[in-house]
Amino acid sequence: MNDSDPPNPVNHALIVAAGQGERSGQVQPKQYALVKGQPMVRHSAASFLSHPDIAKTWIVIGHGQEQQLDQALAGLTGYEVVIGGSTRRDSVRNGLAAISAAGGAKNVLIHDAARPFLSHDMIDKLVATLAKDAAAIPVLPTIDTTITVADGYADSTVDRSTLWRVQTPQVFDFKKLILAHKQWPSDKDASDDAQVFKAAGHRIAVVTGDESLKKYTLAADFAEPSGKEMKQIRTGMGFDVHQFADGEELWLGGLKIDHDKGLAGHSDADVLLHALTDALLGAAGAGDIGDHFPPSDPQWRGASSEKFVEFAASIIKQKGGHIHNVDMTVICEAPKIKPHREAIRQNIGKMLDVSVDRVNIKATTTERLGFTGRGEGIAAQAIATISME
């Protein structure tokens, strides 16, 4: 955790991860069980922590779960821990109280750790509603025929057009939510905060939810898919070279680095991001950087190479794909990469919307051989591993 950051009263995220998950069939609280290779709580924590509109992320956990959380979020920083209560509502109230004590917030997004696959797009949609509404929730239509049951037998059919499934995160005006919780009966629990907010007389906007935000509750939810349902694992490779030139800036991995020379070439000549873009496009079967951003097109002159990486990542997402990890090597005599490596990893993690532990960067020389050995330029290699339908 990073305790040195001052409170920022804009948009805060509160992840509720204090339950025991007794119905999940796991040997540990379900929020720490592995889902798609990572502890469940890590997925949504990484999404909030990497989103530029989230000023602070708070995680509410159960008593004695501090070590489990530290292990689950190893490598992630910038979050605060709150100890929860005996019910979900108690845990939320403890979290809200901690935010208030730290300086408060303008808005708060409350999310259940049991819904791990939270996208930046969903956060964007919810935050955007705050321009005109005090609260918003994601919902999905009820698509199956819905009935009531009496004495173990089908009774009557319910009009499903009026029924919607509610998800999290749910976003609220912070001060109004605090007051709503104070008005809610102290002996009554609440399965979500929207019902508390609405009971206080407030309107709640709705946005289209995401099927990926399914809630993990029962043991069957944690079962890995069968081989027939498995996605393809794909690998893409990228390689790029740029020469040094006087009067140019040196950009590597989206980071401007002080050096006596910069790189010349396409856009801002970020050789590392160009190699990464080609690796991502190759994994997606979508050509190469020149197909989408021709160097002959003047609109890309001096452009940030981050746009290319984010474009390649968006193609993978549009095809139903998922980026598992990227591994890159910078080849040069100078500058030294190690002092900048962690900042570059953080940059690329944000571009790809992945946790930093999925981004690896290495550096090497050619023992003074070739153009890189003579200090004439920099080369970069990249490999991207993704899954896709």
C-alpha positions in Angstrom: 0.0 0.0 0.0 1.0 3.6 -0.5 0.2 5.7 2.5 2.0 8.8 1.3 -0.6 9.9 -1.3 -2.9 12.7 -0.1 -6.6 12.2 -0.3 -8.2 13.2 -3.6 -11.9 13.9 -3.2 -13.0 12.9 -6.7 -13.9 9.4 -7.7 -13.0 6.7 -5.2 -13.6 2.9 -5.6 -14.6 0.6 -2.8 -14.2 -3.1 -3.3 -16.2 -5.3 -0.9 -14.2 -8.4 -0.2 -15.0 -9.3 3.4 -17.2 -12.4 2.9 -16.3 -16.0 3.6 -18.0 -17.4 0.4 -19.2 -20.5 2.1 -21.3 -21.6 -0.9 -18.4 -21.5 -3.2 -16.9 -24.8 -2.2 -13.4 -23.2 -1.9 -10.9 -24.0 0.9 -10.4 -20.3 1.4 -12.6 -17.2 1.1 -13.7 -17.1 -2.5 -12.2 -13.7 -3.2 -8.7 -15.2 -2.9 -9.5 -18.3 -5.0 -7.9 -18.4 -8.5 -10.0 -17.3 -11.4 -8.3 -17.3 -14.8 -5.0 -17.8 -13.2 -5.2 -14.9 -10.6 -6.8 -14.4 -7.2 -10.3 -13.2 -7.9 -10.0 -9.9 -6.0 -6.9 -9.0 -8.0 -8.9 -8.6 -11.2 -11.1 -5.8 -10.2 -8.4 -4.2 -8.0 -6.1 -4.0 -10.9 -8.8 -2.5 -13.1 -9.6 0.3 -10.6 -6.0 1.0 -9.8 -5.1 1.4 -13.5 -8.0 3.7 -14.4 -7.1 7.4 -14.7 -10.5 8.6 -13.3 -10.2 6.6 -10.0 -8.4 8.7 -7.4 -8.2 6.0 -4.7 -9.1 2.4 -4.3 -10.2 1.0 -1.0 -10.6 -2.8 -0.3 -12.8 -4.0 2.6 -11.6 -7.4 3.9 -12.5 -9.7 6.8 -10.7 -9.9 10.1 -7.4 -11.8 9.7 -7.3 -11.6 5.9 -4.5 -9.0 5.6 -1.8 -11.5 4.6 -4.1 -13.2 2.1 -4.8 -9.8 0.5 -1.1 -8.9 0.4 -0.3 -12.1 -1.4 -3.2 -11.7 -3.8 -2.3 -8.1 -4.8 1.5 -8.6 -4.8 3.0 -5.9 -7.0 0.0 -3.6 -7.0 0.2 -0.4 -5.1 -1.9 2.6 -4.2 -4.8 0.9 -2.4 -6.0 1.2 1.2 -7.3 -1.7 3.4 -10.4 -1.5 5.6 -11.6 -4.2 8.0 -15.3 -5.1 7.3 -18.2 -6.1 9.5 -20.5 -9.0 10.0 -22.8 -8.2 7.1 -22.2 -6.7 3.6 -23.9 -3.4 4.7 -21.6 -3.2 7.7 -18.6 -3.7 5.5 -19.7 -1.0 3.1 -20.3 1.4 6.0 -16.9 0.7 7.4 -15.4 1.5 4.0 -17.4 4.7 3.6 -16.3 5.8 7.1 -12.7 5.2 6.2 -13.0 7.3 3.1 -14.7 10.1 5.2 -11.9 10.0 7.7 -9.3 10.4 5.0 -10.9 13.5 3.5 -14.0 12.2 1.8 -14.8 11.9 -1.9 -17.1 13.4 -4.4 -18.3 10.1 -5.8 -17.8 6.5 -4.9 -18.0 3.3 -7.0 -18.9 0.3 -4.8 -18.0 -3.1 -6.3 -18.3 -6.7 -5.2 -15.0 -8.6 -5.5 -17.1 -11.6 -6.5 -17.5 -9.9 -10.0 -13.9 -10.0 -11.1 -13.9 -9.1 -14.7 -14.5 -5.3 -14.5 -13.5 -3.4 -17.7 -12.4 0.2 -18.0 -15.3 0.7 -20.4 -17.8 -0.1 -17.6 -16.1 2.3 -15.3 -16.1 5.0 -18.0 -19.9 4.5 -18.6 -20.7 4.8 -14.9 -18.5 7.8 -14.2 -20.0 9.6 -17.3 -23.5 9.4 -15.8 -22.4 11.6 -12.9 -22.6 14.6 -15.1 -26.4 14.6 -14.6 -27.3 11.9 -12.1 -26.4 11.3 -8.5 -26.2 7.5 -8.9 -26.1 4.8 -11.6 -26.0 1.0 -11.7 -25.3 -1.5 -14.5 -28.2 -3.8 -15.4 -29.0 -6.6 -17.8 -32.4 -7.8 -19.1 -33.9 -11.0 -17.8 -34.0 -13.1 -21.0 -35.4 -16.5 -19.7 -39.0 -17.2 -19.1 -39.6 -16.3 -15.4 -42.2 -17.8 -13.2 -43.3 -17.9 -9.6 -43.3 -21.3 -7.7 -45.8 -22.4 -5.1 -45.6 -25.5 -3.0 -42.9 -27.0 -5.3 -45.0 -26.4 -8.5 -44.9 -23.8 -11.3 -47.4 -21.2 -10.5 -47.6 -18.1 -12.7 -45.5 -16.5 -15.4 -44.0 -13.1 -14.7 -43.7 -10.3 -17.2 -39.9 -10.5 -17.8 -39.9 -7.2 -19.7 -40.0 -5.4 -16.4 -37.3 -7.4 -14.7 -33.6 -6.5 -14.9 -30.5 -8.1 -13.3 -28.5 -5.7 -11.2 -24.7 -5.8 -11.2 -21.8 -3.8 -9.7 -19.9 -1.5 -9.6 -22.6 1.0 -8.6 -21.7 4.7 -8.5 -23.1 7.2 -6.1 -22.7 10.8 -4.9 -20.6 10.1 -1.8 -22.3 12.5 0.7 -25.8 11.4 -0.4 -24.9 7.7 0.0 -23.5 8.4 3.5 -26.9 10.0 4.5 -28.8 7.2 2.9 -27.0 4.6 5.0 -27.7 6.6 8.1 -31.5 6.5 7.3 -31.5 2.8 6.6 -32.8 0.6 9.5 -29.8 -0.5 11.6 -31.2 -4.1 12.0 -31.7 -4.6 8.3 -29.1 -5.8 5.8 -28.9 -4.8 2.2 -27.8 -6.9 -0.8 -26.6 -3.8 -2.6 -26.3 -0.1 -2.1 -28.8 0.9 -4.8 -31.7 -0.2 -2.6 -30.4 1.9 0.3 -30.0 4.9 -1.9 -33.4 4.6 -3.5 -35.1 4.1 -0.1 -33.7 7.6 0.8 -35.7 9.0 -2.1 -33.1 9.3 -4.8 -33.4 8.4 -8.4 -30.9 5.9 -9.9 -29.9 5.9 -13.5 -29.1 2.6 -15.3 -26.5 1.7 -17.9 -26.1 -1.4 -19.9 -24.3 -4.1 -17.9 -21.8 -6.6 -19.0 -22.2 -10.4 -19.1 -18.5 -10.7 -18.2 -19.4 -9.2 -14.8 -21.1 -12.5 -13.7 -21.0 -13.1 -9.9 -19.0 -16.1 -8.7 -21.1 -17.7 -5.9 -21.3 -21.5 -6.2 -18.6 -24.1 -6.8 -19.7 -24.6 -10.4 -18.8 -20.9 -11.1 -15.2 -21.7 -10.4 -15.0 -24.7 -12.7 -12.6 -24.3 -15.6 -14.2 -24.6 -19.0 -13.9 -27.9 -20.8 -11.4 -28.4 -23.7 -14.1 -27.7 -26.3 -14.9 -24.3 -24.7 -11.2 -23.3 -24.3 -10.1 -20.3 -26.2 -7.1 -20.5 -28.5 -3.8 -19.4 -27.1 -2.0 -17.3 -29.6 1.5 -15.7 -29.7 2.7 -12.7 -31.7 6.2 -11.4 -32.3 7.4 -7.9 -33.1 10.7 -6.4 -33.9 11.7 -2.8 -34.7 14.8 -0.6 -35.2 15.3 3.1 -35.1 18.5 5.1 -35.5 19.8 7.9 -33.2 19.6 11.4 -34.5 20.5 14.8 -33.2 17.7 17.2 -32.2 15.2 14.3 -31.6 13.5 13.2 -28.3 14.1 9.7 -27.0 10.8 7.9 -26.2 10.8 4.3 -24.9 7.7 2.5 -23.6 5.8 5.8 -23.5 8.4 7.4 -21.3 10.6 10.4 -22.3 14.2 9.6 -21.4 16.9 12.2 -21.1 19.7 11.3 -23.6 22.1 13.2 -25.8 20.3 11.9 -28.9 16.8 10.8 -29.7 15.4 8.3 -32.2 14.3 9.2 -35.7 11.5 7.5 -37.6 7.7 6.8 -37.7 5.6 8.9 -35.2 7.6 9.6 -32.0 10.0 6.7 -33.0 9.2 4.7 -29.8 11.0 1.6 -30.9 9.7 -0.5 -27.9 6.1 0.4 -28.5 6.4 -0.2 -32.2 7.7 -3.7 -31.5 4.9 -4.3 -29.0 2.2 -3.1 -31.4 3.4 -5.6 -34.1 3.5 -8.4 -31.5 -0.1 -7.7 -30.5 -1.3 -7.3 -34.1 0.5 -10.5 -35.0 -1.2 -12.4 -32.2 -4.6 -11.1 -33.4 -3.8 -12.0 -37.0 -4.3 -8.3 -37.9 -1.3 -7.4 -40.0 1.4 -5.0 -38.8 1.8 -1.4 -37.7 2.4 -0.2 -41.3 -1.0 -1.6 -42.4 -2.9 0.5 -39.9 -0.6 3.5 -39.5 1.4 4.0 -42.7 4.6 6.1 -42.2 3.7 7.9 -45.4 0.6 9.4 -43.9 1.4 12.8 -42.4 -1.2 12.5 -39.7 1.1 10.1 -37.8 4.2 12.4 -37.9 5.2 12.9 -34.3 2.2 11.0 -33.0 2.4 9.2 -29.6 3.0 5.5 -30.1 0.7 4.8 -27.2 -2.1 5.2 -29.7 -0.8 2.3 -31.8 -0.5 0.0 -28.8 -4.0 0.9 -27.5 -5.4 0.4 -31.0 -3.8 -3.1 -31.3 -5.2 -4.0 -27.8 -8.7 -2.8 -28.9 -8.6 -5.1 -31.9 -7.9 -8.1 -29.6 -10.8 -7.0 -27.3 -13.2 -6.6 -30.2 -12.4 -10.1 -31.3 -13.2 -11.4 -27.8 -9.6 -11.9 -26.9 -7.7 -11.4 -23.7 -4.1 -10.3 -23.3 -2.2 -12.7 -20.9 1.3 -11.2 -20.9 3.8 -9.4 -23.0 7.6 -9.8 -22.8 10.0 -7.3 -24.4 13.7 -6.8 -24.9 15.5 -3.5 -25.6 18.8 -3.9 -27.4 21.2 -1.0 -27.0 24.5 0.2 -25.5 22.9 3.4 -24.1 20.9 4.6 -22.3 20.6 2.3 -19.4 17.1 0.8 -19.3 17.1 -0.5 -15.7 16.5 2.9 -14.0 13.4 3.4 -16.2 12.1 -0.2 -16.3 9.4 0.0 -13.6 8.0 3.2 -15.0 7.8 1.7 -18.5 6.1 -1.4 -17.1 3.5 0.7 -15.4 2.9 2.7 -18.6 2.4 -0.4 -20.7 0.2 -2.0 -18.1 -2.1 1.0 -18.3 -2.1 1.0 -22.1 -3.1 -2.7 -22.2 -5.4 -2.6 -19.2 -3.5 -5.4 -17.5 -1.7 -5.7 -14.2 2.0 -4.9 -14.2 3.0 -8.4 -13.3 1.9 -9.3 -16.9 4.4 -6.9 -18.4 8.1 -7.9 -18.5 11.0 -5.8 -19.9 14.6 -6.9 -20.4 17.6 -5.1 -21.8 20.8 -6.4 -23.4 23.7 -5.3 -25.5 25.4 -6.8 -28.6 28.8 -6.7 -27.0 29.8 -3.7 -29.1 28.9 -5.5 -32.3 26.7 -4.2 -35.1 24.8 -0.9 -35.4 23.5 -1.1 -31.8 27.0 -1.9 -30.5 28.3 1.1 -32.3 25.7 3.3 -30.6 24.0 4.1 -33.8 20.5 3.2 -32.7 18.2 1.0 -30.7 16.4 -2.3 -31.5 13.5 -3.9 -29.7 11.8 -7.3 -29.7 8.4 -8.1 -28.2 6.3 -11.2 -27.7 2.6 -11.1 -26.8 0.5 -14.1 -25.6 -3.3 -13.8 -25.9 -6.3 -16.0 -25.9 -9.1 -15.7 -28.4 -12.2 -17.5 -29.6 
